Amino acid sequence: MLQPEDAAVDVSTEDKTLAISSLADKNVSENLDGTHVSAEETESASQSPLDKKMWSTISAFMVSILLANLDQTIVATALPRIASQFDKLSQSAWVATSYLLTFAGLMLFQGQLLTLAPAKHVYLCSLIVFGIGSLICAVARSFPVLIFGRAFAGTGGAGVVNAVLIIIAQNSRIEDRTMLFSLLGMMHALASIVGPLIGGAFTDHVTWRWCFFINLPFVGVIMVAVFFFLKTRRALGRERDEPARRFELLYMLDWVGAVLSLAAVVALLLPLQWGGATYAWDSAVIIALFVVSGVLMILFVTWEYYKGSSALLPLRLFLSRTQVGTTLESAFIGLGLLNGTYYLPLWYQAQGHSATKSGVDILPFMLSVIIASIASGAIIKMTGRYWHVLVLSPLLCSIGAGLLSSLTISTPNSHAIGFQILYGVGVGGAMQNVFIACQAEWEGQDGLLAQATTVLTFTQVLGGVAGVSISGTIFTNLLRTNLRVYAPQLPAALVVAVEQSVTAIAEVAPDMRAAVLHAYTFSISRVFLIGVPAGALASLSGMLVRNIRLQDGKTSEGVS
């Protein structure tokens, strides 16, 4: 186990010195609103306290993060109505999957784009793409058009999330980012809470199209605020802004890497979404997709090695143990967040609670994620240390997950709430702070900061999707076994119905319902066991992170 020392020494590697010195270049860059920002001002921006204009911009960023994440959850309760209107009930999953595929698949591409183009420009363009995609969905008259709109919006959503993280890095001190990233984490968690509720309300009382229309006025207001209040900084990977040569951007981007990464992610996410639901896990389709994904990943890594410093994902990032540790921890924590968000409501719905009521039932979990995210950010800001938070928080996640796995129908609600809080504190304590550790590692090395940060966002999404898919397989297998044990006389048609929908429990005969309910809740509770090793592995990953102290706008590391 790595043990950090208390002493702090200045970080002064040759690469960081060269990178920092490059920031002193006195060339100027021109803003969209006509103002100019010199390279000296760009360097000093991240060392200055936040002003009122920046806080106004951060408020806009928070709303945009909420919208980008809301688009992943708001359709959950609207899916049956949407699919029924287009007579595509069997393909309803594509409404959610199409957004996720481009959202995750284009994240690495967005990371390289942020090293070559000003983050403000990337953000505004991504916001426009997100808005257009939302509009396409809102007015769609056919299912293919709706799916195209969702995929288009996902492209913009990926850019919005990544650009916000980089803009904050360019315009704030590293010690201030602890609280700022905590606020962004709060928006992420909030989207998981209110998304299904808003989607259900629109679907029941207005129309499902408002799940997408709602984005448009917010996009407009955010664009105006960011355009006028945020200064344009030079691209992270360029020492100067050269307007006459901006078309070089198209040449400098790693298009082959972008296609390979997108294809690999799509080939991986599709079987994770379809496995155990649309197709059996051992079906030819699922196996073939996993094989194709593996081959594409090998090709991607080979190509990135060949591209070297101009790669979509510079492989030298992973020579840093901090990058490796935060990347892995981000994936495991993403698993914990999405697993709790998905299966805790299901546990309550199995007991007869409505979808809305189950959303209220998991408030202890979601609120503890939010509070822990903010509180841990405050602790890091006060102490200047984050290593202990990254190591200890996931252990609380493991303990909470273990306790949640013991839930039964007779468990007092007060105990269930306590277990949720412990689990939520563990997830919230690490969820956003991995980004602080990553950015502290690459502080001053602007050419790598965007891509290093994007990797964490990417793995957090993949970890969540993989976790839910693995949990779904565990749940389905356990439920089939437990139904045979506790309700052997249940008709085959009802067995299939209960496996596919929790609401089917209400259709079971009263004399068998208790046994079915026991089998169902027992199977769900055991799913939380996956959070035990996930939390432990996240903690071990955190031990790889260098123990850097955030001090007076600079970084200094404890010898470890």
Beta strands, then each sheet from edge to edge (+ up, - down):
strand 1: 9-10
strand 2: 28-30
strand 3: 36-38
strand 4: 548-551
strand 5: 554-557
sheet 1: 1+ 5- 4+
sheet 2: 2+ 3-
end
